[in-house]
Amino acid sequence: MFILSLTYVKPTEEADRFMAPHMDWVNAGYDNGLFLASGRKNPRTGGVILARGDQAEIEAYVAADPFTVEGVAMYEVTEVVVTRTAAGLEGLKG
């Protein structure tokens, strides 16, 4: 599993300009089975996505995010080997 932590490097007003295409990209990530969960950071400085796949696939997908392409946000991609979960989240292991 991967944690994709994005941090805005431009003002939130700039992020808002590209939010619709970014959300299309997020929705496509769910549709193609890469994304498991996502949401905004609080305070609103970026967001976090839980993803699955291989590292090259994840990094290529992140590079295509409109936020990345437009220089709005930077991503930190962290691989996590999940060994224990709460009941109902066993699918995160592996």
Backbone atoms as SQL, in Angstrom:
CREATE TABLE atoms (id INTEGER PRIMARY KEY, chain TEXT, resi INTEGER, resn TEXT, atom TEXT, x REAL, y REAL, z REAL);
INSERT INTO atoms VALUES
  (1, 'A', 1, 'MET', 'N', 0.853, -1.170, 0.000),
  (2, 'A', 1, 'MET', 'CA', 0.000, 0.000, 0.000),
  (3, 'A', 1, 'MET', 'C', 0.891, 1.223, 0.000),
  (4, 'A', 2, 'PHE', 'N', 0.385, 2.313, -0.543),
  (5, 'A', 2, 'PHE', 'CA', 1.123, 3.561, -0.601),
  (6, 'A', 2, 'PHE', 'C', 0.304, 4.683, 0.035),
  (7, 'A', 3, 'ILE', 'N', 0.995, 5.556, 0.719),
  (8, 'A', 3, 'ILE', 'CA', 0.408, 6.804, 1.207),
  (9, 'A', 3, 'ILE', 'C', 0.924, 7.902, 0.301),
  (10, 'A', 4, 'LEU', 'N', 0.015, 8.582, -0.367),
  (11, 'A', 4, 'LEU', 'CA', 0.358, 9.710, -1.231),
  (12, 'A', 4, 'LEU', 'C', -0.025, 10.969, -0.479),
  (13, 'A', 5, 'SER', 'N', 0.970, 11.690, -0.016),
  (14, 'A', 5, 'SER', 'CA', 0.721, 12.923, 0.728),
  (15, 'A', 5, 'SER', 'C', 1.066, 14.093, -0.175),
  (16, 'A', 6, 'LEU', 'N', 0.038, 14.861, -0.537),
  (17, 'A', 6, 'LEU', 'CA', 0.292, 16.020, -1.385),
  (18, 'A', 6, 'LEU', 'C', 0.199, 17.288, -0.550),
  (19, 'A', 7, 'THR', 'N', 1.110, 18.196, -0.844),
  (20, 'A', 7, 'THR', 'CA', 1.174, 19.480, -0.147),
  (21, 'A', 7, 'THR', 'C', 1.149, 20.591, -1.186),
  (22, 'A', 8, 'TYR', 'N', 0.245, 21.544, -0.997),
  (23, 'A', 8, 'TYR', 'CA', 0.183, 22.674, -1.922),
  (24, 'A', 8, 'TYR', 'C', 1.470, 23.478, -1.841),
  (25, 'A', 9, 'VAL', 'N', 1.988, 23.835, -2.997),
  (26, 'A', 9, 'VAL', 'CA', 3.162, 24.709, -3.066),
  (27, 'A', 9, 'VAL', 'C', 2.779, 26.063, -3.656),
  (28, 'A', 10, 'LYS', 'N', 1.500, 26.209, -3.969),
  (29, 'A', 10, 'LYS', 'CA', 0.934, 27.484, -4.425),
  (30, 'A', 10, 'LYS', 'C', -0.283, 27.774, -3.554),
  (31, 'A', 11, 'PRO', 'N', -0.756, 29.010, -3.539),
  (32, 'A', 11, 'PRO', 'CA', -1.921, 29.352, -2.713),
  (33, 'A', 11, 'PRO', 'C', -3.144, 28.490, -3.043),
  (34, 'A', 12, 'THR', 'N', -4.011, 28.313, -2.052),
  (35, 'A', 12, 'THR', 'CA', -5.197, 27.478, -2.257),
  (36, 'A', 12, 'THR', 'C', -6.081, 28.003, -3.387),
  (37, 'A', 13, 'GLU', 'N', -6.047, 29.305, -3.635),
  (38, 'A', 13, 'GLU', 'CA', -6.821, 29.857, -4.755),
  (39, 'A', 13, 'GLU', 'C', -6.335, 29.249, -6.074),
  (40, 'A', 14, 'GLU', 'N', -5.035, 29.017, -6.182),
  (41, 'A', 14, 'GLU', 'CA', -4.476, 28.387, -7.379),
  (42, 'A', 14, 'GLU', 'C', -4.913, 26.913, -7.438),
  (43, 'A', 15, 'ALA', 'N', -4.914, 26.246, -6.297),
  (44, 'A', 15, 'ALA', 'CA', -5.387, 24.856, -6.254),
  (45, 'A', 15, 'ALA', 'C', -6.851, 24.784, -6.678),
  (46, 'A', 16, 'ASP', 'N', -7.650, 25.736, -6.234),
  (47, 'A', 16, 'ASP', 'CA', -9.068, 25.755, -6.588),
  (48, 'A', 16, 'ASP', 'C', -9.279, 25.845, -8.097),
  (49, 'A', 17, 'ARG', 'N', -8.377, 26.532, -8.795),
  (50, 'A', 17, 'ARG', 'CA', -8.486, 26.655, -10.254),
  (51, 'A', 17, 'ARG', 'C', -8.386, 25.300, -10.942),
  (52, 'A', 18, 'PHE', 'N', -7.638, 24.378, -10.335),
  (53, 'A', 18, 'PHE', 'CA', -7.407, 23.075, -10.944),
  (54, 'A', 18, 'PHE', 'C', -8.106, 21.944, -10.197),
  (55, 'A', 19, 'MET', 'N', -9.017, 22.293, -9.272),
  (56, 'A', 19, 'MET', 'CA', -9.672, 21.269, -8.462),
  (57, 'A', 19, 'MET', 'C', -10.542, 20.332, -9.300),
  (58, 'A', 20, 'ALA', 'N', -11.299, 20.852, -10.244),
  (59, 'A', 20, 'ALA', 'CA', -12.176, 19.980, -11.051),
  (60, 'A', 20, 'ALA', 'C', -11.364, 18.944, -11.826),
  (61, 'A', 21, 'PRO', 'N', -10.315, 19.335, -12.560),
  (62, 'A', 21, 'PRO', 'CA', -9.544, 18.294, -13.252),
  (63, 'A', 21, 'PRO', 'C', -8.799, 17.365, -12.285),
  (64, 'A', 22, 'HIS', 'N', -8.379, 17.891, -11.146),
  (65, 'A', 22, 'HIS', 'CA', -7.741, 17.038, -10.135),
  (66, 'A', 22, 'HIS', 'C', -8.745, 15.994, -9.641),
  (67, 'A', 23, 'MET', 'N', -9.973, 16.395, -9.376),
  (68, 'A', 23, 'MET', 'CA', -10.983, 15.443, -8.895),
  (69, 'A', 23, 'MET', 'C', -11.351, 14.430, -9.976),
  (70, 'A', 24, 'ASP', 'N', -11.332, 14.833, -11.241),
  (71, 'A', 24, 'ASP', 'CA', -11.521, 13.860, -12.327),
  (72, 'A', 24, 'ASP', 'C', -10.415, 12.808, -12.274),
  (73, 'A', 25, 'TRP', 'N', -9.179, 13.269, -12.031),
  (74, 'A', 25, 'TRP', 'CA', -8.022, 12.375, -11.906),
  (75, 'A', 25, 'TRP', 'C', -8.197, 11.447, -10.702),
  (76, 'A', 26, 'VAL', 'N', -8.640, 11.995, -9.562),
  (77, 'A', 26, 'VAL', 'CA', -8.883, 11.181, -8.371),
  (78, 'A', 26, 'VAL', 'C', -9.950, 10.128, -8.673),
  (79, 'A', 27, 'ASN', 'N', -11.059, 10.539, -9.262),
  (80, 'A', 27, 'ASN', 'CA', -12.140, 9.597, -9.571),
  (81, 'A', 27, 'ASN', 'C', -11.670, 8.489, -10.502),
  (82, 'A', 28, 'ALA', 'N', -10.831, 8.830, -11.478),
  (83, 'A', 28, 'ALA', 'CA', -10.275, 7.821, -12.382),
  (84, 'A', 28, 'ALA', 'C', -9.375, 6.854, -11.613),
  (85, 'A', 29, 'GLY', 'N', -8.668, 7.349, -10.592),
  (86, 'A', 29, 'GLY', 'CA', -7.841, 6.483, -9.749),
  (87, 'A', 29, 'GLY', 'C', -8.671, 5.450, -9.018),
  (88, 'A', 30, 'TYR', 'N', -9.862, 5.838, -8.571),
  (89, 'A', 30, 'TYR', 'CA', -10.785, 4.873, -7.952),
  (90, 'A', 30, 'TYR', 'C', -11.313, 3.897, -9.009),
  (91, 'A', 31, 'ASP', 'N', -11.694, 4.435, -10.167),
  (92, 'A', 31, 'ASP', 'CA', -12.260, 3.596, -11.222),
  (93, 'A', 31, 'ASP', 'C', -11.282, 2.528, -11.701),
  (94, 'A', 32, 'ASN', 'N', -9.984, 2.867, -11.743),
  (95, 'A', 32, 'ASN', 'CA', -9.006, 1.895, -12.233),
  (96, 'A', 32, 'ASN', 'C', -8.421, 1.026, -11.116),
  (97, 'A', 33, 'GLY', 'N', -8.946, 1.166, -9.898),
  (98, 'A', 33, 'GLY', 'CA', -8.567, 0.295, -8.798),
  (99, 'A', 33, 'GLY', 'C', -7.312, 0.684, -8.035),
  (100, 'A', 34, 'LEU', 'N', -6.724, 1.841, -8.349),
  (101, 'A', 34, 'LEU', 'CA', -5.513, 2.275, -7.640),
  (102, 'A', 34, 'LEU', 'C', -5.813, 2.837, -6.259),
  (103, 'A', 35, 'PHE', 'N', -6.884, 3.615, -6.124),
  (104, 'A', 35, 'PHE', 'CA', -7.132, 4.360, -4.892),
  (105, 'A', 35, 'PHE', 'C', -8.093, 3.620, -3.974),
  (106, 'A', 36, 'LEU', 'N', -7.779, 3.680, -2.669),
  (107, 'A', 36, 'LEU', 'CA', -8.593, 3.042, -1.632),
  (108, 'A', 36, 'LEU', 'C', -9.343, 4.055, -0.781),
  (109, 'A', 37, 'ALA', 'N', -8.731, 5.213, -0.548),
  (110, 'A', 37, 'ALA', 'CA', -9.333, 6.266, 0.275),
  (111, 'A', 37, 'ALA', 'C', -8.595, 7.569, -0.021),
  (112, 'A', 38, 'SER', 'N', -9.282, 8.686, 0.211),
  (113, 'A', 38, 'SER', 'CA', -8.646, 9.989, -0.029),
  (114, 'A', 38, 'SER', 'C', -9.389, 11.077, 0.733),
  (115, 'A', 39, 'GLY', 'N', -8.710, 12.207, 0.914),
  (116, 'A', 39, 'GLY', 'CA', -9.346, 13.351, 1.555),
  (117, 'A', 39, 'GLY', 'C', -8.382, 14.515, 1.722),
  (118, 'A', 40, 'ARG', 'N', -8.950, 15.642, 2.130),
  (119, 'A', 40, 'ARG', 'CA', -8.166, 16.858, 2.365),
  (120, 'A', 40, 'ARG', 'C', -7.474, 16.806, 3.711),
  (121, 'A', 41, 'LYS', 'N', -6.335, 17.466, 3.794),
  (122, 'A', 41, 'LYS', 'CA', -5.690, 17.672, 5.088),
  (123, 'A', 41, 'LYS', 'C', -6.435, 18.792, 5.811),
  (124, 'A', 42, 'ASN', 'N', -6.392, 18.762, 7.136),
  (125, 'A', 42, 'ASN', 'CA', -7.007, 19.812, 7.939),
  (126, 'A', 42, 'ASN', 'C', -5.962, 20.312, 8.934),
  (127, 'A', 43, 'PRO', 'N', -5.483, 21.547, 8.800),
  (128, 'A', 43, 'PRO', 'CA', -5.951, 22.593, 7.894),
  (129, 'A', 43, 'PRO', 'C', -5.659, 22.248, 6.433),
  (130, 'A', 44, 'ARG', 'N', -6.313, 22.954, 5.539),
  (131, 'A', 44, 'ARG', 'CA', -6.266, 22.667, 4.106),
  (132, 'A', 44, 'ARG', 'C', -4.924, 23.083, 3.503),
  (133, 'A', 45, 'THR', 'N', -3.968, 22.178, 3.600),
  (134, 'A', 45, 'THR', 'CA', -2.638, 22.406, 3.033),
  (135, 'A', 45, 'THR', 'C', -2.320, 21.397, 1.939),
  (136, 'A', 46, 'GLY', 'N', -3.287, 20.535, 1.623),
  (137, 'A', 46, 'GLY', 'CA', -3.096, 19.493, 0.624),
  (138, 'A', 46, 'GLY', 'C', -4.059, 18.361, 0.881),
  (139, 'A', 47, 'GLY', 'N', -3.604, 17.139, 0.615),
  (140, 'A', 47, 'GLY', 'CA', -4.468, 15.982, 0.795),
  (141, 'A', 47, 'GLY', 'C', -3.665, 14.719, 0.971),
  (142, 'A', 48, 'VAL', 'N', -4.384, 13.621, 1.208),
  (143, 'A', 48, 'VAL', 'CA', -3.775, 12.303, 1.382),
  (144, 'A', 48, 'VAL', 'C', -4.600, 11.287, 0.614),
  (145, 'A', 49, 'ILE', 'N', -3.902, 10.371, -0.058),
  (146, 'A', 49, 'ILE', 'CA', -4.558, 9.295, -0.791),
  (147, 'A', 49, 'ILE', 'C', -3.910, 7.982, -0.358),
  (148, 'A', 50, 'LEU', 'N', -4.722, 6.977, -0.071),
  (149, 'A', 50, 'LEU', 'CA', -4.233, 5.620, 0.148),
  (150, 'A', 50, 'LEU', 'C', -4.398, 4.886, -1.174),
  (151, 'A', 51, 'ALA', 'N', -3.314, 4.283, -1.641),
  (152, 'A', 51, 'ALA', 'CA', -3.325, 3.657, -2.963),
  (153, 'A', 51, 'ALA', 'C', -2.688, 2.282, -2.917),
  (154, 'A', 52, 'ARG', 'N', -2.970, 1.485, -3.947),
  (155, 'A', 52, 'ARG', 'CA', -2.321, 0.192, -4.096),
  (156, 'A', 52, 'ARG', 'C', -1.852, 0.059, -5.538),
  (157, 'A', 53, 'GLY', 'N', -0.875, -0.798, -5.736),
  (158, 'A', 53, 'GLY', 'CA', -0.283, -1.003, -7.053),
  (159, 'A', 53, 'GLY', 'C', 1.213, -1.141, -6.876),
  (160, 'A', 54, 'ASP', 'N', 1.947, -1.046, -7.971),
  (161, 'A', 54, 'ASP', 'CA', 3.397, -1.077, -7.812),
  (162, 'A', 54, 'ASP', 'C', 3.940, 0.348, -7.882),
  (163, 'A', 55, 'GLN', 'N', 5.131, 0.528, -7.360),
  (164, 'A', 55, 'GLN', 'CA', 5.688, 1.870, -7.194),
  (165, 'A', 55, 'GLN', 'C', 5.764, 2.639, -8.514),
  (166, 'A', 56, 'ALA', 'N', 6.221, 1.985, -9.574),
  (167, 'A', 56, 'ALA', 'CA', 6.336, 2.673, -10.863),
  (168, 'A', 56, 'ALA', 'C', 4.971, 3.133, -11.365),
  (169, 'A', 57, 'GLU', 'N', 3.961, 2.293, -11.211),
  (170, 'A', 57, 'GLU', 'CA', 2.604, 2.634, -11.636),
  (171, 'A', 57, 'GLU', 'C', 2.080, 3.831, -10.839),
  (172, 'A', 58, 'ILE', 'N', 2.288, 3.808, -9.523),
  (173, 'A', 58, 'ILE', 'CA', 1.826, 4.900, -8.658),
  (174, 'A', 58, 'ILE', 'C', 2.529, 6.200, -9.027),
  (175, 'A', 59, 'GLU', 'N', 3.842, 6.144, -9.180),
  (176, 'A', 59, 'GLU', 'CA', 4.594, 7.365, -9.495),
  (177, 'A', 59, 'GLU', 'C', 4.212, 7.930, -10.859),
  (178, 'A', 60, 'ALA', 'N', 3.967, 7.070, -11.837),
  (179, 'A', 60, 'ALA', 'CA', 3.522, 7.541, -13.153),
  (180, 'A', 60, 'ALA', 'C', 2.146, 8.191, -13.048),
  (181, 'A', 61, 'TYR', 'N', 1.268, 7.611, -12.241),
  (182, 'A', 61, 'TYR', 'CA', -0.066, 8.176, -12.090),
  (183, 'A', 61, 'TYR', 'C', -0.009, 9.540, -11.396),
  (184, 'A', 62, 'VAL', 'N', 0.810, 9.639, -10.358),
  (185, 'A', 62, 'VAL', 'CA', 0.987, 10.914, -9.644),
  (186, 'A', 62, 'VAL', 'C', 1.521, 11.996, -10.595),
  (187, 'A', 63, 'ALA', 'N', 2.425, 11.616, -11.481),
  (188, 'A', 63, 'ALA', 'CA', 2.998, 12.584, -12.429),
  (189, 'A', 63, 'ALA', 'C', 1.949, 13.148, -13.376),
  (190, 'A', 64, 'ALA', 'N', 0.847, 12.420, -13.574),
  (191, 'A', 64, 'ALA', 'CA', -0.217, 12.869, -14.476),
  (192, 'A', 64, 'ALA', 'C', -1.292, 13.695, -13.780),
  (193, 'A', 65, 'ASP', 'N', -1.233, 13.813, -12.447),
  (194, 'A', 65, 'ASP', 'CA', -2.222, 14.624, -11.720),
  (195, 'A', 65, 'ASP', 'C', -2.119, 16.071, -12.194),
  (196, 'A', 66, 'PRO', 'N', -3.233, 16.716, -12.537),
  (197, 'A', 66, 'PRO', 'CA', -3.182, 18.126, -12.926),
  (198, 'A', 66, 'PRO', 'C', -2.498, 19.011, -11.882),
  (199, 'A', 67, 'PHE', 'N', -2.606, 18.671, -10.602),
  (200, 'A', 67, 'PHE', 'CA', -1.898, 19.439, -9.577),
  (201, 'A', 67, 'PHE', 'C', -0.389, 19.334, -9.773),
  (202, 'A', 68, 'THR', 'N', 0.096, 18.157, -10.164),
  (203, 'A', 68, 'THR', 'CA', 1.525, 17.975, -10.437),
  (204, 'A', 68, 'THR', 'C', 1.911, 18.706, -11.717),
  (205, 'A', 69, 'VAL', 'N', 1.143, 18.489, -12.769),
  (206, 'A', 69, 'VAL', 'CA', 1.439, 19.075, -14.072),
  (207, 'A', 69, 'VAL', 'C', 1.491, 20.598, -13.992),
  (208, 'A', 70, 'GLU', 'N', 0.579, 21.198, -13.235),
  (209, 'A', 70, 'GLU', 'CA', 0.489, 22.657, -13.121),
  (210, 'A', 70, 'GLU', 'C', 1.367, 23.220, -12.003),
  (211, 'A', 71, 'GLY', 'N', 2.085, 22.355, -11.297),
  (212, 'A', 71, 'GLY', 'CA', 2.982, 22.825, -10.235),
  (213, 'A', 71, 'GLY', 'C', 2.264, 23.339, -9.007),
  (214, 'A', 72, 'VAL', 'N', 1.036, 22.891, -8.791),
  (215, 'A', 72, 'VAL', 'CA', 0.231, 23.346, -7.655),
  (216, 'A', 72, 'VAL', 'C', 0.623, 22.617, -6.369),
  (217, 'A', 73, 'ALA', 'N', 0.989, 21.323, -6.502),
  (218, 'A', 73, 'ALA', 'CA', 1.276, 20.507, -5.318),
  (219, 'A', 73, 'ALA', 'C', 2.476, 19.606, -5.574),
  (220, 'A', 74, 'MET', 'N', 3.124, 19.233, -4.482),
  (221, 'A', 74, 'MET', 'CA', 4.211, 18.251, -4.510),
  (222, 'A', 74, 'MET', 'C', 3.712, 17.014, -3.774),
  (223, 'A', 75, 'TYR', 'N', 4.111, 15.852, -4.238),
  (224, 'A', 75, 'TYR', 'CA', 3.723, 14.588, -3.618),
  (225, 'A', 75, 'TYR', 'C', 4.897, 13.953, -2.890),
  (226, 'A', 76, 'GLU', 'N', 4.603, 13.358, -1.741),
  (227, 'A', 76, 'GLU', 'CA', 5.517, 12.435, -1.085),
  (228, 'A', 76, 'GLU', 'C', 4.836, 11.075, -1.158),
  (229, 'A', 77, 'VAL', 'N', 5.512, 10.097, -1.750),
  (230, 'A', 77, 'VAL', 'CA', 4.965, 8.754, -1.918),
  (231, 'A', 77, 'VAL', 'C', 5.702, 7.832, -0.956),
  (232, 'A', 78, 'THR', 'N', 4.954, 7.217, -0.043),
  (233, 'A', 78, 'THR', 'CA', 5.536, 6.331, 0.959),
  (234, 'A', 78, 'THR', 'C', 4.894, 4.962, 0.854),
  (235, 'A', 79, 'GLU', 'N', 5.729, 3.934, 0.682),
  (236, 'A', 79, 'GLU', 'CA', 5.206, 2.570, 0.665),
  (237, 'A', 79, 'GLU', 'C', 5.110, 2.066, 2.095),
  (238, 'A', 80, 'VAL', 'N', 4.002, 1.395, 2.404),
  (239, 'A', 80, 'VAL', 'CA', 3.757, 0.830, 3.729),
  (240, 'A', 80, 'VAL', 'C', 3.383, -0.633, 3.550),
  (241, 'A', 81, 'VAL', 'N', 4.053, -1.506, 4.294),
  (242, 'A', 81, 'VAL', 'CA', 3.691, -2.920, 4.306),
  (243, 'A', 81, 'VAL', 'C', 2.780, -3.115, 5.513),
  (244, 'A', 82, 'VAL', 'N', 1.487, -3.197, 5.254),
  (245, 'A', 82, 'VAL', 'CA', 0.500, -3.317, 6.330),
  (246, 'A', 82, 'VAL', 'C', 0.534, -4.745, 6.868),
  (247, 'A', 83, 'THR', 'N', 0.745, -4.869, 8.170),
  (248, 'A', 83, 'THR', 'CA', 0.812, -6.184, 8.799),
  (249, 'A', 83, 'THR', 'C', -0.340, -6.434, 9.775),
  (250, 'A', 84, 'ARG', 'N', -1.035, -5.377, 10.159),
  (251, 'A', 84, 'ARG', 'CA', -2.161, -5.535, 11.085),
  (252, 'A', 84, 'ARG', 'C', -3.193, -4.460, 10.764),
  (253, 'A', 85, 'THR', 'N', -4.464, -4.834, 10.890),
  (254, 'A', 85, 'THR', 'CA', -5.549, -3.887, 10.627),
  (255, 'A', 85, 'THR', 'C', -6.672, -4.092, 11.634),
  (256, 'A', 86, 'ALA', 'N', -7.546, -3.113, 11.701),
  (257, 'A', 86, 'ALA', 'CA', -8.793, -3.262, 12.455),
  (258, 'A', 86, 'ALA', 'C', -9.707, -4.195, 11.674),
  (259, 'A', 87, 'ALA', 'N', -10.667, -4.770, 12.380),
  (260, 'A', 87, 'ALA', 'CA', -11.638, -5.665, 11.737),
  (261, 'A', 87, 'ALA', 'C', -12.294, -4.951, 10.566),
  (262, 'A', 88, 'GLY', 'N', -12.401, -5.652, 9.457),
  (263, 'A', 88, 'GLY', 'CA', -13.037, -5.097, 8.271),
  (264, 'A', 88, 'GLY', 'C', -12.060, -4.476, 7.290),
  (265, 'A', 89, 'LEU', 'N', -10.815, -4.266, 7.699),
  (266, 'A', 89, 'LEU', 'CA', -9.829, -3.642, 6.826),
  (267, 'A', 89, 'LEU', 'C', -8.725, -4.611, 6.401),
  (268, 'A', 90, 'GLU', 'N', -8.984, -5.892, 6.501),
  (269, 'A', 90, 'GLU', 'CA', -7.981, -6.897, 6.165),
  (270, 'A', 90, 'GLU', 'C', -7.494, -6.792, 4.719),
  (271, 'A', 91, 'GLY', 'N', -8.297, -6.246, 3.853),
  (272, 'A', 91, 'GLY', 'CA', -7.921, -6.080, 2.441),
  (273, 'A', 91, 'GLY', 'C', -6.740, -5.144, 2.245),
  (274, 'A', 92, 'LEU', 'N', -6.372, -4.381, 3.270),
  (275, 'A', 92, 'LEU', 'CA', -5.219, -3.478, 3.164),
  (276, 'A', 92, 'LEU', 'C', -3.891, -4.224, 3.326),
  (277, 'A', 93, 'LYS', 'N', -3.944, -5.433, 3.858),
  (278, 'A', 93, 'LYS', 'CA', -2.709, -6.205, 4.064),
  (279, 'A', 93, 'LYS', 'C', -2.175, -6.687, 2.726),
  (280, 'A', 94, 'GLY', 'N', -0.868, -6.922, 2.728),
  (281, 'A', 94, 'GLY', 'CA', -0.302, -7.510, 1.520),
  (282, 'A', 94, 'GLY', 'C', 0.773, -6.687, 1.020);
